[in-house]
Amino acid sequence: MSRKAEKMEESRKRKDTLKDEIKRIGEESIDFFSVMKKEIDELKRSHIPADEGNKTNENDKEKKVKKTK
């Protein structure tokens, strides 16, 4: 093969290798984010929202105010 043909072949191989690497990294990222989303959803289900806690505190304050009047 001529030197130019060898360089073109090497370039094609590097390009293919990079494409494969990018595809692999993309798949790993998708896997990572899907696992993280599941964990976040699980935490959301098990967590009491801050608004709920504030509502009960405000209700208690209103009851105390009504009692003192």
C-alpha positions as CSV (number, residue, x, y, z in Angstrom):
1,M,0.0,0.0,0.0
2,S,1.1,3.5,-0.5
3,R,1.9,5.7,2.4
4,K,-1.2,7.8,1.7
5,A,-3.4,4.8,1.7
6,E,-1.9,3.6,5.0
7,K,-2.5,7.0,6.6
8,M,-6.1,7.0,5.4
9,E,-6.6,3.5,6.9
10,E,-5.1,4.5,10.2
11,S,-7.3,7.6,10.3
12,R,-10.4,5.5,9.6
13,K,-9.5,3.1,12.4
14,R,-9.0,5.9,14.8
15,K,-12.3,7.5,13.7
16,D,-14.1,4.1,14.3
17,T,-12.5,3.7,17.7
18,L,-13.6,7.2,18.7
19,K,-17.1,6.5,17.5
20,D,-17.2,3.3,19.5
21,E,-15.8,5.1,22.6
22,I,-18.4,7.9,22.3
23,K,-21.2,5.4,22.0
24,R,-20.0,3.5,25.0
25,I,-19.7,6.6,27.1
26,G,-23.2,7.7,26.0
27,E,-24.7,4.3,27.0
28,E,-22.9,4.5,30.4
29,S,-24.3,8.0,30.9
30,I,-27.8,6.9,30.1
31,D,-27.5,4.0,32.5
32,F,-26.1,6.3,35.3
33,F,-28.9,8.8,34.9
34,S,-31.7,6.2,34.8
35,V,-30.4,4.8,38.1
36,M,-30.1,8.2,39.6
37,K,-33.7,9.1,38.5
38,K,-35.0,5.9,40.1
39,E,-33.1,6.8,43.4
40,I,-34.5,10.3,43.3
41,D,-38.0,9.1,42.7
42,E,-37.7,6.7,45.6
43,L,-36.4,9.4,47.9
44,K,-39.3,11.7,46.8
45,R,-41.8,9.0,47.7
46,S,-40.3,8.4,51.1
47,H,-39.8,12.1,52.0
48,I,-42.4,14.4,53.6
49,P,-42.5,17.6,51.6
50,A,-41.4,20.7,53.6
51,D,-44.8,22.4,52.7
52,E,-46.6,19.7,54.6
53,G,-44.6,20.3,57.7
54,N,-45.1,24.1,57.5
55,K,-48.9,23.7,57.1
56,T,-49.1,21.8,60.4
57,N,-46.9,24.4,62.2
58,E,-49.1,27.3,60.9
59,N,-52.2,25.4,61.9
60,D,-50.8,25.1,65.4
61,K,-50.0,28.8,65.5
62,E,-53.5,29.7,64.4
63,K,-55.0,27.5,67.2
64,K,-52.7,29.2,69.8
65,V,-53.8,32.6,68.6
66,K,-57.4,31.7,68.8
67,K,-57.0,30.3,72.3
68,T,-55.4,33.5,73.6
69,K,-58.0,35.8,72.1
